[in-house]
Amino acid sequence: MPSLTVYSMLPWMNSRHVAFCSWSMKPNDPLELVSACKACEITYIQLALLPLIQNRTWKDCGEILHDAGVSVLSGMLEASGE
């Protein structure tokens, strides 16, 4: 198996991996997040995970994002007191 290097990964590093952090958009619910994604023409996000466990309005987030064609590339945690 060939080892992965930055140079061997270059073909996969392109604009389809451009994403924004959902936390920076400050959406109140998944539908607002989808609207922000559409406004920016971005279909990939880094999803803030804390709202998923603290706020019931986010309980169907995965389904809503999937139905809107938005993919989660990674999750983001917050440090205590941040």
Order of alpha helices (4+ residues) and beta strands (2+ residues): alpha-beta-alpha-alpha-beta-alpha-alpha-beta
